[in-house]
Every structure is written in structure tokens, then in C-alpha cells.
Amino acid sequence: MSEAALPQIKDIEARLTRAPYHQWLGLEVISVGVGEIELTARWREEWVVNPDKRYTHGGILAALVDLGADWALVSSTGRGVPTVDLRVDYHRPAMPGNLRVVGKVIKFGSQISVAEAQVFDADGKLVASGRGVYSTAGTAPAASAAAAGAPSAGASAAG
């Protein structure tokens, strides 16, 4: 898929922020490339899980990993898709401040796709990372899927 065929950032952000939870997370799309996306999430006081230490709840970080990986598929799917499986690793506490999320497609398949995401704190330190498996059945026209590395209709998605 050529850069000219990519959805516009404002269009992706409009689709992404239709969900009230995504609005609450304060998500903003920074950039979109073939199989890649970068988001920011505006920090909220409600994210604090430990009032004494003031770090962000792991569920917020897991949600951001899922969203970053899921929406990295947008250059081929045009939208978010259902999560089949998700693994998250926590590397350090995320202290108050906006978070940056970078998502990247690992494998785009005609039925199932794999993508990963990293979450960085305001100082650029990695706070969480993870990998998700997503249902992409029926989401992409053949030309888009082929450009994103998907197998042809006769090939195995597991290949």
C-alpha cells in the first residue's frame, strides 16, 4: 500500500475516539504508516492506583498496549478489530504524565494478525510492552492485504 492510500490521521483519530473509553483515555493519533501507528494518551489523575506512590494502574497500560497494537493494523483494516489474545509486560512504574504508544504489525493475515506495542512515559522510558493477536477476517481488500504482507487466498495464514 502506498503512503497516498493510507487513511488520514484525522480520519483515524475520529474513528478511534468514537468510543467513550478512548475519549476518556485522551487518545490522539500522532502518526500512521503502513503497519504502524503512534498515539498519545493524556494522563489523568484517575489512572493512579497507589495514592502514596502515584503510579498508573496496569490496566490502563494494558489497554494502551492493546489499542496501539490493534490500531497499527488500521493501514490494512481501516478500523479497530477484535482482540483474540493479548500479552503485556510491565517494565517500570508509569508515573504521572502523558504516555506515548507505538504500535507495529508483525504479521498481517487473512484471518488472524499479530501486532505489538510499546508504551513510553513522558521521559521516553519504556513502561510497558506487549503483543496481541487480532481477528482480521474479512477486513481488507486483497490489494491492501497483499501490500501488508498477507498470504494470498490459497496460502496458509499460519505460514
N, CA and C atoms as an extended XYZ file, in Angstrom:
477
Properties=species:S:1:pos:R:3:atomname:S:1:resname:S:1:resid:I:1 pbc="F F F"
N         0.845       -1.168        0.000 N   MET     1
C         0.000        0.000        0.000 CA  MET     1
C         0.889        1.229        0.000 C   MET     1
N         0.581        2.180       -0.834 N   SER     2
C         1.385        3.392       -0.910 CA  SER     2
C         0.989        4.349        0.206 C   SER     2
N         1.882        5.289        0.514 N   GLU     3
C         1.590        6.282        1.536 CA  GLU     3
C         0.341        7.076        1.180 C   GLU     3
N         0.109        7.337       -0.139 N   ALA     4
C        -1.040        8.109       -0.579 CA  ALA     4
C        -2.347        7.388       -0.243 C   ALA     4
N        -2.323        6.058       -0.169 N   ALA     5
C        -3.522        5.275        0.095 CA  ALA     5
C        -3.811        5.122        1.592 C   ALA     5
N        -2.920        5.570        2.441 N   LEU     6
C        -3.136        5.457        3.880 CA  LEU     6
C        -4.295        6.347        4.316 C   LEU     6
N        -5.068        5.890        5.301 N   PRO     7
C        -6.103        6.760        5.856 CA  PRO     7
C        -5.450        8.004        6.478 C   PRO     7
N        -6.147        9.097        6.451 N   GLN     8
C        -5.645       10.343        7.033 CA  GLN     8
C        -5.679       10.262        8.567 C   GLN     8
N        -4.720       10.903        9.216 N   ILE     9
C        -4.632       10.891       10.681 CA  ILE     9
C        -5.941       11.361       11.303 C   ILE     9
N        -6.513       12.446       10.792 N   LYS    10
C        -7.753       12.977       11.379 CA  LYS    10
C        -8.902       11.984       11.254 C   LYS    10
N        -8.935       11.219       10.143 N   ASP    11
C        -9.987       10.215        9.961 CA  ASP    11
C        -9.811        9.058       10.936 C   ASP    11
N        -8.578        8.615       11.116 N   ILE    12
C        -8.308        7.519       12.056 CA  ILE    12
C        -8.627        7.962       13.477 C   ILE    12
N        -8.214        9.166       13.830 N   GLU    13
C        -8.496        9.675       15.170 CA  GLU    13
C       -10.000        9.784       15.408 C   GLU    13
N       -10.745       10.209       14.394 N   ALA    14
C       -12.203       10.294       14.532 CA  ALA    14
C       -12.806        8.911       14.774 C   ALA    14
N       -12.315        7.886       14.067 N   ARG    15
C       -12.810        6.515       14.266 CA  ARG    15
C       -12.425        6.000       15.651 C   ARG    15
N       -11.183        6.236       16.024 N   LEU    16
C       -10.658        5.757       17.299 CA  LEU    16
C       -11.404        6.374       18.477 C   LEU    16
N       -11.667        7.653       18.401 N   THR    17
C       -12.254        8.358       19.543 CA  THR    17
C       -13.781        8.343       19.542 C   THR    17
N       -14.382        7.564       18.683 N   ARG    18
C       -15.836        7.370       18.756 CA  ARG    18
C       -16.193        6.646       20.048 C   ARG    18
N       -15.303        5.802       20.524 N   ALA    19
C       -15.556        5.040       21.749 CA  ALA    19
C       -15.356        5.933       22.971 C   ALA    19
N       -16.343        5.991       23.866 N   PRO    20
C       -16.207        6.838       25.055 CA  PRO    20
C       -14.963        6.526       25.896 C   PRO    20
N       -14.599        5.249       26.012 N   TYR    21
C       -13.405        4.896       26.787 CA  TYR    21
C       -12.154        5.491       26.149 C   TYR    21
N       -12.076        5.463       24.844 N   HIS    22
C       -10.919        6.031       24.138 CA  HIS    22
C       -10.873        7.545       24.322 C   HIS    22
N       -12.042        8.176       24.362 N   GLN    23
C       -12.097        9.616       24.645 CA  GLN    23
C       -11.586        9.879       26.054 C   GLN    23
N       -12.018        9.061       27.007 N   TRP    24
C       -11.602        9.223       28.400 CA  TRP    24
C       -10.094        9.064       28.544 C   TRP    24
N        -9.499        8.168       27.741 N   LEU    25
C        -8.042        7.988       27.762 CA  LEU    25
C        -7.305        9.188       27.162 C   LEU    25
N        -8.034       10.071       26.497 N   GLY    26
C        -7.405       11.251       25.899 CA  GLY    26
C        -6.504       10.896       24.734 C   GLY    26
N        -6.928        9.944       23.902 N   LEU    27
C        -6.088        9.471       22.806 CA  LEU    27
C        -6.002       10.479       21.667 C   LEU    27
N        -4.816       10.586       21.131 N   GLU    28
C        -4.556       11.425       19.958 CA  GLU    28
C        -3.630       10.642       19.032 C   GLU    28
N        -3.967       10.627       17.748 N   VAL    29
C        -3.130        9.951       16.766 CA  VAL    29
C        -2.028       10.921       16.343 C   VAL    29
N        -0.783       10.513       16.505 N   ILE    30
C         0.370       11.341       16.153 CA  ILE    30
C         0.837       11.039       14.726 C   ILE    30
N         0.933        9.750       14.391 N   SER    31
C         1.362        9.377       13.039 CA  SER    31
C         0.820        8.003       12.685 C   SER    31
N         0.703        7.773       11.370 N   VAL    32
C         0.254        6.492       10.847 CA  VAL    32
C         1.113        6.168        9.640 C   VAL    32
N         1.602        4.937        9.586 N   GLY    33
C         2.343        4.446        8.430 CA  GLY    33
C         1.825        3.067        8.090 C   GLY    33
N         2.350        2.478        7.065 N   VAL    34
C         1.938        1.125        6.703 CA  VAL    34
C         2.328        0.190        7.847 C   VAL    34
N         1.332       -0.360        8.511 N   GLY    35
C         1.584       -1.284        9.615 CA  GLY    35
C         2.121       -0.637       10.871 C   GLY    35
N         1.963        0.671       11.021 N   GLU    36
C         2.479        1.372       12.201 CA  GLU    36
C         1.548        2.489       12.620 C   GLU    36
N         1.546        2.771       13.919 N   ILE    37
C         0.796        3.910       14.438 CA  ILE    37
C         1.498        4.427       15.686 C   ILE    37
N         1.368        5.719       15.921 N   GLU    38
C         1.856        6.322       17.164 CA  GLU    38
C         0.718        7.141       17.751 C   GLU    38
N         0.466        6.916       19.042 N   LEU    39
C        -0.605        7.587       19.763 CA  LEU    39
C        -0.047        8.258       21.009 C   LEU    39
N        -0.780        9.218       21.521 N   THR    40
C        -0.509        9.710       22.870 CA  THR    40
C        -1.788        9.580       23.674 C   THR    40
N        -1.614        9.412       24.978 N   ALA    41
C        -2.730        9.361       25.915 CA  ALA    41
C        -2.467       10.430       26.966 C   ALA    41
N        -3.435       11.340       27.132 N   ARG    42
C        -3.293       12.418       28.117 CA  ARG    42
C        -3.528       11.873       29.526 C   ARG    42
N        -2.527       12.022       30.376 N   TRP    43
C        -2.577       11.491       31.728 CA  TRP    43
C        -3.748       12.073       32.507 C   TRP    43
N        -4.354       11.238       33.334 N   ARG    44
C        -5.478       11.630       34.186 CA  ARG    44
C        -5.198       11.187       35.619 C   ARG    44
N        -5.632       11.973       36.554 N   GLU    45
C        -5.474       11.635       37.974 CA  GLU    45
C        -6.158       10.306       38.307 C   GLU    45
N        -7.245        9.994       37.618 N   GLU    46
C        -7.978        8.753       37.874 CA  GLU    46
C        -7.168        7.502       37.534 C   GLU    46
N        -6.074        7.632       36.831 N   TRP    47
C        -5.223        6.484       36.494 CA  TRP    47
C        -4.403        6.001       37.683 C   TRP    47
N        -4.247        6.813       38.714 N   VAL    48
C        -3.407        6.470       39.860 CA  VAL    48
C        -4.019        5.303       40.621 C   VAL    48
N        -3.216        4.268       40.850 N   VAL    49
C        -3.673        3.095       41.592 CA  VAL    49
C        -3.183        3.149       43.039 C   VAL    49
N        -2.050        3.779       43.268 N   ASN    50
C        -1.469        3.864       44.605 CA  ASN    50
C        -1.275        5.344       44.930 C   ASN    50
N        -2.153        5.920       45.769 N   PRO    51
C        -2.067        7.354       46.059 CA  PRO    51
C        -0.743        7.797       46.689 C   PRO    51
N        -0.070        6.887       47.384 N   ASP    52
C         1.204        7.242       48.009 CA  ASP    52
C         2.342        7.272       46.995 C   ASP    52
N         2.375        6.285       46.120 N   LYS    53
C         3.459        6.192       45.123 CA  LYS    53
C         3.108        6.904       43.820 C   LYS    53
N         1.793        7.068       43.526 N   ARG    54
C         1.267        7.820       42.377 CA  ARG    54
C         1.580        7.208       41.017 C   ARG    54
N         1.662        5.900       40.916 N   TYR    55
C         1.892        5.309       39.603 CA  TYR    55
C         0.570        4.870       38.966 C   TYR    55
N         0.617        4.703       37.652 N   THR    56
C        -0.555        4.393       36.841 CA  THR    56
C        -0.938        2.919       36.959 C   THR    56
N        -2.222        2.666       37.022 N   HIS    57
C        -2.755        1.302       37.099 CA  HIS    57
C        -2.343        0.502       35.865 C   HIS    57
N        -1.963       -0.757       36.081 N   GLY    58
C        -1.546       -1.628       34.980 CA  GLY    58
C        -2.626       -1.855       33.938 C   GLY    58
N        -3.889       -1.760       34.324 N   GLY    59
C        -4.978       -1.933       33.364 CA  GLY    59
C        -4.992       -0.840       32.305 C   GLY    59
N        -4.611        0.360       32.697 N   ILE    60
C        -4.510        1.460       31.722 CA  ILE    60
C        -3.395        1.146       30.738 C   ILE    60
N        -2.253        0.683       31.251 N   LEU    61
C        -1.125        0.345       30.374 CA  LEU    61
C        -1.484       -0.807       29.439 C   LEU    61
N        -2.186       -1.804       29.956 N   ALA    62
C        -2.607       -2.933       29.121 CA  ALA    62
C        -3.555       -2.464       28.025 C   ALA    62
N        -4.478       -1.578       28.372 N   ALA    63
C        -5.399       -1.039       27.368 CA  ALA    63
C        -4.635       -0.294       26.279 C   ALA    63
N        -3.613        0.462       26.662 N   LEU    64
C        -2.825        1.208       25.674 CA  LEU    64
C        -2.010        0.274       24.791 C   LEU    64
N        -1.483       -0.813       25.350 N   VAL    65
C        -0.780       -1.810       24.535 CA  VAL    65
C        -1.758       -2.397       23.518 C   VAL    65
N        -2.941       -2.776       23.990 N   ASP    66
C        -3.945       -3.359       23.098 CA  ASP    66
C        -4.349       -2.373       21.999 C   ASP    66
N        -4.607       -1.145       22.364 N   LEU    67
C        -5.012       -0.146       21.368 CA  LEU    67
C        -3.904        0.147       20.363 C   LEU    67
N        -2.670        0.258       20.840 N   GLY    68
C        -1.553        0.529       19.930 CA  GLY    68
C        -1.338       -0.592       18.934 C   GLY    68
N        -1.389       -1.831       19.421 N   ALA    69
C        -1.195       -2.981       18.529 CA  ALA    69
C        -2.380       -3.119       17.572 C   ALA    69
N        -3.585       -3.019       18.108 N   ASP    70
C        -4.798       -3.145       17.301 CA  ASP    70
C        -4.831       -2.097       16.190 C   ASP    70
N        -4.621       -0.855       16.546 N   TRP    71
C        -4.739        0.222       15.559 CA  TRP    71
C        -3.522        0.331       14.641 C   TRP    71
N        -2.446       -0.388       14.925 N   ALA    72
C        -1.342       -0.480       13.959 CA  ALA    72
C        -1.820       -1.196       12.702 C   ALA    72
N        -2.857       -2.009       12.841 N   LEU    73
C        -3.427       -2.741       11.708 CA  LEU    73
C        -4.303       -1.860       10.813 C   LEU    73
N        -4.560       -0.606       11.219 N   VAL    74
C        -5.518        0.253       10.525 CA  VAL    74
C        -5.144        0.537        9.069 C   VAL    74
N        -3.858        0.501        8.735 N   SER    75
C        -3.474        0.764        7.339 CA  SER    75
C        -3.995       -0.326        6.406 C   SER    75
N        -4.319       -1.488        6.970 N   SER    76
C        -4.891       -2.570        6.170 CA  SER    76
C        -6.368       -2.812        6.455 C   SER    76
N        -6.793       -2.577        7.690 N   THR    77
C        -8.174       -2.885        8.062 CA  THR    77
C        -9.108       -1.685        7.975 C   THR    77
N        -8.558       -0.483        8.158 N   GLY    78
C        -9.386        0.719        8.153 CA  GLY    78
C       -10.106        0.977        9.459 C   GLY    78
N        -9.954        0.072       10.434 N   ARG    79
C       -10.651        0.215       11.712 CA  ARG    79
C       -10.025       -0.698       12.755 C   ARG    79
N       -10.460       -0.531       13.989 N   GLY    80
C       -10.046       -1.452       15.040 CA  GLY    80
C       -10.687       -2.809       14.808 C   GLY    80
N       -10.044       -3.851       15.273 N   VAL    81
C       -10.552       -5.218       15.088 CA  VAL    81
C       -10.553       -5.953       16.431 C   VAL    81
N       -11.302       -7.061       16.529 N   PRO    82
C       -11.383       -7.785       17.815 CA  PRO    82
C       -10.053       -8.399       18.243 C   PRO    82
N        -9.790       -8.303       19.530 N   THR    83
C        -8.605       -8.912       20.126 CA  THR    83
C        -8.894      -10.381       20.434 C   THR    83
N        -7.996      -11.258       19.997 N   VAL    84
C        -8.115      -12.682       20.260 CA  VAL    84
C        -7.281      -13.053       21.490 C   VAL    84
N        -6.093      -12.469       21.601 N   ASP    85
C        -5.196      -12.764       22.719 CA  ASP    85
C        -4.304      -11.548       22.941 C   ASP    85
N        -3.884      -11.350       24.173 N   LEU    86
C        -3.036      -10.205       24.498 CA  LEU    86
C        -2.084      -10.587       25.619 C   LEU    86
N        -0.817      -10.212       25.448 N   ARG    87
C         0.191      -10.404       26.490 CA  ARG    87
C         0.824       -9.042       26.765 C   ARG    87
N         0.971       -8.704       28.038 N   VAL    88
C         1.548       -7.422       28.431 CA  VAL    88
C         2.679       -7.662       29.423 C   VAL    88
N         3.796       -6.973       29.212 N   ASP    89
C         4.911       -6.972       30.157 CA  ASP    89
C         5.040       -5.563       30.726 C   ASP    89
N         5.196       -5.474       32.039 N   TYR    90
C         5.354       -4.189       32.726 CA  TYR    90
C         6.826       -4.029       33.086 C   TYR    90
N         7.434       -2.929       32.652 N   HIS    91
C         8.877       -2.745       32.820 CA  HIS    91
C         9.257       -1.812       33.961 C   HIS    91
N         8.428       -0.823       34.230 N   ARG    92
C         8.666        0.115       35.336 CA  ARG    92
C         7.369        0.862       35.598 C   ARG    92
N         7.230        1.450       36.779 N   PRO    93
C         6.008        2.208       37.062 CA  PRO    93
C         5.869        3.402       36.110 C   PRO    93
N         4.650        3.630       35.681 N   ALA    94
C         4.356        4.811       34.854 CA  ALA    94
C         3.867        5.899       35.796 C   ALA    94
N         4.694        6.891       35.973 N   MET    95
C         4.379        7.990       36.878 CA  MET    95
C         3.521        9.020       36.141 C   MET    95
N         2.917        9.986       36.869 N   PRO    96
C         2.058       10.969       36.217 CA  PRO    96
C         2.736       11.648       35.021 C   PRO    96
N         2.003       11.745       33.942 N   GLY    97
C         2.484       12.363       32.710 CA  GLY    97
C         1.879       11.650       31.513 C   GLY    97
N         1.813       12.345       30.399 N   ASN    98
C         1.274       11.743       29.181 CA  ASN    98
C         2.096       10.526       28.778 C   ASN    98
N         1.427        9.594       28.107 N   LEU    99
C         2.088        8.379       27.648 CA  LEU    99
C         2.074        8.329       26.122 C   LEU    99
N         3.140        7.799       25.557 N   ARG   100
C         3.264        7.642       24.100 CA  ARG   100
C         3.211        6.159       23.793 C   ARG   100
N         2.425        5.807       22.787 N   VAL   101
C         2.233        4.411       22.407 CA  VAL   101
C         2.662        4.234       20.953 C   VAL   101
N         3.507        3.245       20.706 N   VAL   102
C         3.968        2.945       19.349 CA  VAL   102
C         3.559        1.521       19.027 C   VAL   102
N         2.732        1.360       17.986 N   GLY   103
C         2.265        0.042       17.581 CA  GLY   103
C         2.828       -0.342       16.227 C   GLY   103
N         3.079       -1.640       16.043 N   LYS   104
C         3.658       -2.140       14.798 CA  LYS   104
C         3.094       -3.521       14.477 C   LYS   104
N         2.728       -3.718       13.208 N   VAL   105
C         2.239       -5.019       12.753 CA  VAL   105
C         3.423       -5.966       12.611 C   VAL   105
N         3.286       -7.148       13.150 N   ILE   106
C         4.294       -8.194       12.998 CA  ILE   106
C         3.940       -9.074       11.805 C   ILE   106
N         2.666       -9.468       11.714 N   LYS   107
C         2.210      -10.337       10.628 CA  LYS   107
C         0.756      -10.027       10.344 C   LYS   107
N         0.463       -9.628        9.109 N   PHE   108
C        -0.927       -9.426        8.713 CA  PHE   108
C        -1.394      -10.670        7.985 C   PHE   108
N        -2.454      -11.289        8.484 N   GLY   109
C        -3.003      -12.491        7.862 CA  GLY   109
C        -4.437      -12.283        7.434 C   GLY   109
N        -4.909      -13.141        6.571 N   SER   110
C        -6.269      -13.007        6.060 CA  SER   110
C        -7.325      -13.324        7.118 C   SER   110
N        -6.960      -14.055        8.158 N   GLN   111
C        -7.887      -14.399        9.239 CA  GLN   111
C        -7.437      -13.842       10.589 C   GLN   111
N        -6.160      -14.023       10.886 N   ILE   112
C        -5.570      -13.637       12.172 CA  ILE   112
C        -4.313      -12.827       11.901 C   ILE   112
N        -4.124      -11.764       12.676 N   SER   113
C        -2.926      -10.934       12.544 CA  SER   113
C        -2.289      -10.753       13.911 C   SER   113
N        -0.986      -10.432       13.900 N   VAL   114
C        -0.232      -10.232       15.132 CA  VAL   114
C         0.414       -8.847       15.076 C   VAL   114
N         0.301       -8.118       16.178 N   ALA   115
C         0.912       -6.787       16.262 CA  ALA   115
C         1.435       -6.590       17.678 C   ALA   115
N         2.365       -5.654       17.822 N   GLU   116
C         2.934       -5.368       19.136 CA  GLU   116
C         2.885       -3.873       19.397 C   GLU   116
N         3.035       -3.512       20.659 N   ALA   117
C         3.048       -2.096       21.024 CA  ALA   117
C         3.956       -1.878       22.223 C   ALA   117
N         4.492       -0.682       22.278 N   GLN   118
C         5.314       -0.249       23.409 CA  GLN   118
C         4.715        1.042       23.957 C   GLN   118
N         4.745        1.187       25.272 N   VAL   119
C         4.238        2.385       25.935 CA  VAL   119
C         5.407        3.060       26.639 C   VAL   119
N         5.578        4.346       26.367 N   PHE   120
C         6.678        5.134       26.926 CA  PHE   120
C         6.124        6.240       27.808 C   PHE   120
N         6.842        6.555       28.893 N   ASP   121
C         6.419        7.645       29.770 CA  ASP   121
C         6.865        8.995       29.206 C   ASP   121
N         6.577       10.042       29.957 N   ALA   122
C         6.890       11.395       29.499 CA  ALA   122
C         8.390       11.627       29.322 C   ALA   122
N         9.218       10.810       29.974 N   ASP   123
C        10.678       10.914       29.835 CA  ASP   123
C        11.220       10.015       28.731 C   ASP   123
N        10.329        9.319       28.025 N   GLY   124
C        10.754        8.436       26.942 CA  GLY   124
C        11.195        7.063       27.402 C   GLY   124
N        10.941        6.730       28.671 N   LYS   125
C        11.326        5.411       29.190 CA  LYS   125
C        10.213        4.398       28.928 C   LYS   125
N        10.608        3.182       28.551 N   LEU   126
C         9.654        2.112       28.301 CA  LEU   126
C         9.008        1.685       29.616 C   LEU   126
N         7.671        1.761       29.690 N   VAL   127
C         6.966        1.355       30.902 CA  VAL   127
C         6.198        0.048       30.709 C   VAL   127
N         5.784       -0.248       29.478 N   ALA   128
C         5.068       -1.497       29.202 CA  ALA   128
C         5.209       -1.834       27.725 C   ALA   128
N         5.109       -3.117       27.435 N   SER   129
C         5.115       -3.564       26.039 CA  SER   129
C         4.282       -4.835       25.959 C   SER   129
N         3.901       -5.177       24.762 N   GLY   130
C         3.117       -6.387       24.623 CA  GLY   130
C         2.829       -6.722       23.180 C   GLY   130
N         2.153       -7.840       23.027 N   ARG   131
C         1.825       -8.360       21.702 CA  ARG   131
C         0.396       -8.863       21.730 C   ARG   131
N        -0.326       -8.581       20.659 N   GLY   132
C        -1.704       -9.040       20.565 CA  GLY   132
C        -1.942       -9.831       19.296 C   GLY   132
N        -2.957      -10.661       19.357 N   VAL   133
C        -3.436      -11.410       18.207 CA  VAL   133
C        -4.833      -10.878       17.924 C   VAL   133
N        -5.107      -10.586       16.653 N   TYR   134
C        -6.349       -9.908       16.276 CA  TYR   134
C        -7.055      -10.635       15.142 C   TYR   134
N        -8.382      -10.616       15.179 N   SER   135
C        -9.183      -11.222       14.125 CA  SER   135
C        -9.331      -10.222       12.983 C   SER   135
N        -8.721      -10.533       11.851 N   THR   136
C        -8.772       -9.636       10.695 CA  THR   136
C        -9.535      -10.258        9.530 C   THR   136
N       -10.305      -11.299        9.796 N   ALA   137
C       -11.084      -11.951        8.744 CA  ALA   137
C       -12.055      -10.957        8.119 C   ALA   137
N       -12.014      -10.854        6.796 N   GLY   138
C       -12.951      -10.016        6.064 CA  GLY   138
C       -12.760       -8.525        6.223 C   GLY   138
N       -11.590       -8.076        6.681 N   THR   139
C       -11.407       -6.642        6.916 CA  THR   139
C       -10.664       -5.914        5.813 C   THR   139
N        -9.931       -6.638        4.964 N   ALA   140
C        -9.081       -5.941        3.997 CA  ALA   140
C        -9.314       -6.456        2.590 C   ALA   140
N        -9.386       -5.541        1.622 N   PRO   141
C        -9.427       -5.984        0.238 CA  PRO   141
C        -8.111       -6.666       -0.115 C   PRO   141
N        -8.120       -7.516       -1.121 N   ALA   142
C        -6.935       -8.300       -1.494 CA  ALA   142
C        -5.716       -7.433       -1.740 C   ALA   142
N        -5.871       -6.294       -2.400 N   ALA   143
C        -4.718       -5.435       -2.704 CA  ALA   143
C        -4.083       -4.908       -1.424 C   ALA   143
N        -4.904       -4.479       -0.464 N   SER   144
C        -4.366       -3.962        0.792 CA  SER   144
C        -3.699       -5.066        1.588 C   SER   144
N        -4.332       -6.240        1.627 N   ALA   145
C        -3.765       -7.343        2.379 CA  ALA   145
C        -2.440       -7.789        1.784 C   ALA   145
N        -2.367       -7.850        0.455 N   ALA   146
C        -1.113       -8.264       -0.197 CA  ALA   146
C        -0.020       -7.264        0.093 C   ALA   146
N        -0.362       -5.975        0.078 N   ALA   147
C         0.651       -4.939        0.323 CA  ALA   147
C         1.155       -4.999        1.760 C   ALA   147
N         0.297       -5.464        2.675 N   ALA   148
C         0.685       -5.537        4.078 CA  ALA   148
C         1.342       -6.861        4.428 C   ALA   148
N         1.537       -7.731        3.433 N   GLY   149
C         2.240       -8.982        3.685 CA  GLY   149
C         1.354      -10.164        3.964 C   GLY   149
N         0.043      -10.035        3.706 N   ALA   150
C        -0.855      -11.164        3.940 CA  ALA   150
C        -0.690      -12.198        2.843 C   ALA   150
N        -0.923      -13.467        3.177 N   PRO   151
C        -0.845      -14.506        2.162 CA  PRO   151
C        -1.995      -14.393        1.178 C   PRO   151
N        -1.824      -14.936       -0.002 N   SER   152
C        -2.892      -14.942       -0.994 CA  SER   152
C        -3.986      -15.882       -0.522 C   SER   152
N        -5.131      -15.868       -1.201 N   ALA   153
C        -6.292      -16.656       -0.771 CA  ALA   153
C        -5.954      -18.143       -0.661 C   ALA   153
N        -5.044      -18.650       -1.469 N   GLY   154
C        -4.709      -20.067       -1.422 CA  GLY   154
C        -3.615      -20.408       -0.433 C   GLY   154
N        -2.994      -19.420        0.178 N   ALA   155
C        -1.864      -19.673        1.087 CA  ALA   155
C        -2.375      -19.806        2.511 C   ALA   155
N        -1.593      -20.433        3.338 N   SER   156
C        -1.920      -20.616        4.738 CA  SER   156
C        -1.618      -19.350        5.531 C   SER   156
N        -2.541      -18.932        6.386 N   ALA   157
C        -2.308      -17.754        7.239 CA  ALA   157
C        -1.265      -18.057        8.300 C   ALA   157
N        -1.048      -19.321        8.585 N   ALA   158
C        -0.074      -19.688        9.618 CA  ALA   158
C         1.353      -19.636        9.080 C   ALA   158
N         1.505      -19.559        7.764 N   GLY   159
C         2.796      -19.640        7.101 CA  GLY   159
C         3.730      -18.598        7.423 C   GLY   159
